[in-house]
């Protein structure tokens, strides 16, 4: 697994967590087939743990920059993608352009065409606001 794959796996685990699941070891091994010693598994774990720990802060930023949208209305996949991207920008100090590009690729793969524009808009507003 590479960093892009780790990001996608983290987004899936966070989506499961958001939907009331654990996003834990059973999902990692059973559904995602990610072994603990696999390349970038540590990065995936760091993303999941970091987003969970800072969910309130991340959600406050999403709410602030998703103008006209209540957090409850945002598609849970899109919210998971936004949380990962904002976490990487804010806490992992990933270059914003890289985080945005990775988020848009996740949206293209796992969400709708409209989500790509929405996520790009939210992250663009966030970056202008920083």
Buried (B, 14 or more C-beta within 10 A) or exposed (E): BEBBBBBBBBBBBBBBBBEEEEBEEEBBEEEBEBEEEBEBBEBBBBBBEBBBEBBEBBBEBBEEBBEEBEEEEBBEBBBBBBBBBBBBBBBEEBEBEEBBBBBBBBBEEBBEEEBBEBBBEBBEBBBEEE
